[in-house]
Amino acid sequence: PLGSLDTPFNPVSLALGAEATFVARTLDSDRKHLQSVLRAAAQHRGTALVQIYQNCNIFNDGAFELLKDPGTRDDWTIRLEHGQPIRFGRDGVKAVVRDPATGSLAIAEDVPADDPRVIVHDAHADDPSYAFALSRLSGSDLHYTPMGVFRSVSRPTYDDLLNEQVDQARAAKDPDLAGLIGGADTWTVY
């Protein structure tokens, strides 16, 4: 009756930690953004994970109001657009920056437009550690929640690799099936 005591896991972080090739997050009430993210996921060759924040009026009514309310959403929602500086807030004065001391990502306020610390989003970075760092910016309180495509990289799918392997095996010259079956290393089972 009082909810789970267990700490919730972050599905985006989990997928990125497993080196998923397409990972995104969106909000059910932002139809334009939702459609663009789902379209990108459908066009991605391979498995895609899209976390959709969706209100449930039974179990978590109002849980995402901070991200939906016109008075607060701009200050707490971090829009991720590939190739664009990660700025947010009502006047775009907040930004995701790289902390020069630690190299980690952090939120900064009152950031000038020409500040070189501001991160330019790269959804196509092969190393998932950058996208993982973005996924860890928000906590369970939804303050500073990144929304958009965290990672979208191209890799051969399992099906592609398997078909290539089968084709190579079929193309091998003179497969010696009899030699394989009756080879020098045989076992006698009693």
C-alpha positions in Angstrom: 0.0 0.0 0.0 2.9 2.4 0.5 4.8 1.5 -2.7 7.9 -0.4 -3.4 10.9 0.2 -1.2 13.3 -0.9 -3.9 15.2 1.7 -5.8 13.9 1.9 -9.4 16.3 1.2 -12.2 16.8 3.5 -15.1 15.8 1.6 -18.4 17.7 4.1 -20.6 20.9 3.6 -18.5 20.4 -0.2 -18.6 20.0 -0.3 -22.4 23.0 2.0 -22.9 25.1 -0.1 -20.5 24.2 -3.2 -22.6 25.5 -1.2 -25.7 22.1 -0.9 -27.3 22.3 0.9 -30.7 19.1 3.0 -30.4 17.9 4.4 -27.1 15.4 7.3 -26.6 13.0 8.8 -24.2 9.8 10.8 -24.8 6.6 11.9 -23.2 3.2 10.6 -24.1 1.5 14.1 -24.1 4.1 15.7 -26.5 2.7 14.2 -29.7 5.0 15.8 -32.1 8.1 14.6 -30.2 6.6 11.2 -29.5 5.9 10.7 -33.2 9.4 11.8 -34.3 11.1 9.5 -31.7 8.9 6.5 -32.7 9.5 7.2 -36.4 13.3 7.2 -35.8 13.1 4.0 -33.8 11.1 2.3 -36.5 13.6 3.3 -39.1 16.5 2.1 -37.1 17.9 -1.2 -38.3 18.1 -3.4 -35.2 16.5 -3.3 -31.8 15.4 0.0 -30.4 14.4 0.9 -26.9 12.1 3.9 -26.4 11.1 4.8 -22.8 7.8 6.7 -22.9 6.8 8.6 -19.8 3.0 8.0 -19.5 0.6 9.0 -16.8 -1.4 6.4 -15.1 -4.3 7.9 -13.1 -4.4 4.8 -10.9 -0.8 4.2 -9.9 1.1 7.4 -10.6 -1.4 10.2 -11.3 0.4 13.4 -11.9 3.9 11.9 -11.8 5.1 13.7 -14.9 3.4 17.1 -14.3 6.7 18.8 -13.8 7.6 17.9 -17.4 4.1 18.6 -18.8 3.2 21.8 -17.0 3.8 24.9 -19.3 5.1 26.8 -16.3 7.8 24.2 -15.4 8.6 22.0 -18.4 11.1 24.3 -20.0 13.2 24.5 -16.9 13.4 20.8 -16.3 13.2 19.1 -19.7 16.5 18.8 -21.5 15.8 18.4 -25.3 18.3 16.2 -27.1 18.8 17.1 -30.8 21.7 15.6 -32.6 24.3 18.3 -33.6 22.7 21.0 -31.4 24.1 22.5 -28.2 22.3 21.1 -25.1 20.6 24.2 -23.8 17.3 24.5 -22.0 15.3 26.6 -19.6 12.8 29.3 -20.4 15.5 31.6 -21.9 18.0 28.9 -22.8 20.3 30.0 -20.0 20.8 26.5 -18.6 23.0 24.0 -20.3 24.7 20.6 -20.1 28.4 21.2 -19.7 31.6 19.2 -19.2 33.1 19.8 -15.8 36.7 20.7 -16.5 37.9 19.3 -13.2 36.3 15.8 -13.5 35.4 15.6 -17.2 31.9 14.5 -16.2 28.7 16.1 -17.4 26.9 18.6 -15.2 24.1 21.1 -15.3 25.1 24.8 -15.3 22.8 27.9 -15.0 23.3 31.4 -16.5 25.6 30.0 -19.2 26.6 32.6 -21.9 25.8 31.8 -25.5 29.5 31.4 -26.4 30.5 29.2 -23.5 32.8 26.5 -24.9 31.9 24.1 -22.1 28.4 23.5 -23.5 28.0 20.0 -24.9 26.9 19.6 -28.5 24.7 16.5 -28.6 26.1 13.5 -30.6 23.6 10.7 -30.8 25.9 8.9 -33.3 28.9 8.6 -30.9 30.1 5.0 -31.1 31.2 4.9 -27.4 28.0 4.7 -25.3 29.6 6.3 -22.2 28.6 9.8 -23.3 24.9 8.8 -23.8 25.1 6.9 -20.5 26.3 10.1 -18.7 23.3 12.0 -20.1 21.0 9.2 -18.9 22.3 9.7 -15.4 21.5 13.5 -15.2 17.9 13.0 -14.0 16.9 11.4 -10.7 13.7 10.0 -9.5 12.4 13.5 -8.9 12.5 14.2 -12.7 14.5 17.4 -12.3 16.7 17.8 -15.4 15.2 15.0 -17.5 16.8 14.5 -20.9 14.2 13.7 -23.7 15.0 12.6 -27.2 17.4 10.2 -28.9 20.3 9.4 -26.6 22.1 7.0 -29.0 21.6 5.9 -32.6 24.5 4.0 -34.1 24.7 1.6 -37.0 26.0 -1.9 -36.5 25.4 -5.2 -38.2 22.4 -6.9 -36.7 22.6 -10.4 -35.3 20.6 -11.6 -38.4 23.1 -10.0 -40.8 26.1 -11.6 -39.0 24.4 -15.0 -38.9 23.5 -14.9 -42.5 27.0 -13.9 -43.4 28.4 -16.7 -41.4 26.1 -19.3 -43.1 27.0 -17.9 -46.5 30.8 -18.2 -45.8 30.3 -21.8 -44.6 28.4 -22.7 -47.8 31.0 -21.1 -50.0 33.8 -23.1 -48.4 35.4 -25.3 -51.1 35.0 -29.1 -50.9 33.5 -29.4 -47.4 34.7 -32.9 -46.3 31.6 -34.1 -44.5 32.8 -37.7 -44.4 36.1 -36.6 -43.0 34.4 -34.6 -40.3 32.1 -37.4 -39.3 34.7 -40.2 -39.4 37.8 -38.1 -38.5 40.8 -39.2 -36.5 39.3 -38.1 -33.2 36.4 -40.5 -32.7 34.9 -41.8 -29.5 33.7 -45.2 -28.6 30.6 -45.2 -26.4 30.0 -48.3 -24.3 
